[in-house]
Amino acid sequence: MKEEKNRQVSISDHLWSLYLDALINQKRTDSIEDVYHHLQSLSTLSILLHRSAWQIAELFNAEKNYNQAINYYIESLSYAYDESERLNSLIGISKILVGKGNFLEALFHTKKIYYSHRTMTSRQARDLINPIVDKLNPEDFSMKTRLEVAAFFFQLGWTSDSIRFLDQIDLNSLLSSEILEYWILWLRIYLRQENLTDMKRILTQNYMLMDHPDGWFYTGVYHQRRGEYSLASIAYENLLNQFPNSEYVLNTFKNLSFCYRVLDDEENYLNILDRRVAAFPYDSEPIWEKFWYLYQKEDLNSAQSALDLLSTYPDEKSRALFWKYKIDQSEESIRYLEEIIKNEGLDYYYVRAWQELGKTNKPLPSSRELFPPHEFITKMEIFTQNQKIHWNRYLILSDLSLKTNAEAELLTLKRLMPNHPEIYFELSRFYARNQEYRESQINAIYFQNRYPDFKNYKNVWKKIYPDYYFSIIKDLSEQNSIDPYLVLALIKAESAFEIDIVSPVGAVGLMQLMPSTAAWMIETGMNQVVNFADWNDSFLINPEINLELGATYFRYLLDYFNQKICPAIVAYNAGPGRLDEWIKGENQTQPDSFIENIPIPETKNYIKKVINFYFLYSMIYTGQFKMSPCTF
């Protein structure tokens, strides 16, 4: 009440929402609805009303009061503002349909959400209908719907259930367009199963497929998987000639260039790259691929021409300039490195230019020039009178540590002024204070993209490249003789400081450790943060344990690769055994070429990202960057 008086605003609706939260937590369903309706009469915050209605729906759902639950999910949907809010409400409705035993409705509802809301993941869809999938009988569906359900199940990764529905389809009941979809789905299933025999059977027995781009594409894929690259290239060329605007064109170009490359057909290989550029002028990757091929063939004049074209793409300019330098490396070509530094792209190739120029004693920008020590502060003058009310309410609620309510006011401001960058910076600060570190960085990047002068404010850079857990990291780094800012770079690349994140392959926590790797380190005595007898994989979401084991593992990799940083970084992502194989097959005297030839795109991008982050962390927090160019 004192804060209300000081700032001349009312927060009575928030107080009622707190009361409602307490009733929900106590499962006081006898009072909840009256309090919710009173909150409706007080508040105009759609965020607050959406959350409250959704929480009530969740409570009723848990208590199997499905009629009331669905009413409140629909109520929350009426207040939903963005995609994520709508999706939460619609997922709730699917859960009700499953709970009530309305399996067909649940399936169709979930299928509709999945195809109409791109933010819905396959895992979310699987979790919703997994309890009922075995109860779905193909005989309850029309032939056309069986096909649609089979395609949906295939999309979710349920191949056996997709087959179960396909096996119950009578082709005589389908239209010709549906018959085409039926056979294409079988081709996709057999391709997923690596069943090339049945792929061939379908392609040879159904000549109508060759009247469509699908038939030619899967014919090409079939031959390519068998290593019959000449036959594959014929199929792909037929597709491009007969169906130049089909959905398969981009993948066909990619597959066709691969086939010609394997066949050592240089003329057609380079030609198909040029045709891809003509068809997709926004796509710079075939230009890079052409350069890289010519560079490795030592056709340097043609390679330079490819780089000239690549440099016309703004996002590729630093990469093009750097490799122009690498082709020549004369005193005159140093101007390419200087141009990269002047452009201040601050990407991986900026870091490489920095390292190369450092060898020549050329002047380089100071940390103060790159990251001026100014502080960005949100200005009250930007707000209208109505916006000031929300701002003051946000400040009161934030001071009272009422996170959910403060967030509602700040998000309301974002909706009232969506193109104003200052709100994104305040959101970044808010989420950082509340230890939602990924959200903080996302909003800092939104601010960066909307505010051209962000580079002039060091506190903005620190929100994009934060040093969370630094006291722990500093101690562990000293124990393991690792630069703490390299550890921060690894964490940002691995998890963006999200403590409980789990990757698709099962890596866990801040430093994305595989549970098997963590258990191995403890069992062998490499680290004794926990007794092996007490070890549980869930310990990896503990920041201290995860950081200690991650630092220990990186120290192990440094020792394994003779204290070389870059091999340790690559091995942290791909594994030391795999890197050993790559080193055997590549020329390590050219580290830049070695990195560009890493066969796994994720790992190639990973080492570039970590080195880039390492530079930025070092310059922002210490004012200097001492890492030497990579050696392998």
Secondary structure, 3 states (H helix, E strand, C coil): CHHHHHHCCCCHHHHHHHHHHHHHHCCCHHHHHHHHHHHHHHCCCHHHHHHHHHHHHHHHHHCCCHHHHHHHHHHHHHHCCCHHHHHHHHHHHHHHHHHCCCHHHHHHHHHHHHHHCCCCCHHHHHHHHCCCHHHCCHHHCCHHHHHHHHHHHHHCCCHHHHHHHHCCCCHHHCCHHHHHHHHHHHHHHHHHCCCHHHHHHHHHHCHHHHHCHHHHHHHHHHHHHCCCHHHHHHHHHHHHHHCCCCCCHHHHHHHHHHHHHHCCCHHHHHHHHHHHHHHCCCCCHHHHHHHHHHHHCCCHHHHHHHHHHHCCCHHHHHHHHHHHHHHHCCCCCHHHHHHHHHHCCCCHHHHHHHHHHHHCCCCCCCHHHHCCEECCCCCHHHCCHHHHHHHHHHHHHHHCCCHHHHHHHHHHHHHHCCCCHHHHHHHHHHHHHCCCHHHHHHHHHHHHHHCHHHHHEHHHHHHHCCCCCHHHHHHHHHHHCCCHHHHHHHHHHHCCCCCCCECCCCCECCCCECHHHHHHHHHCCCCCCCCHHHCCHHHHHCHHHHHHHHHHHHHHHHHHCCCCHHHHHHHHHHCHHHHHHHHHHCCCCCHHHHHHCCCCHHHHHHHHHHHHHHHHHHHHHCCCCCCCCCCC
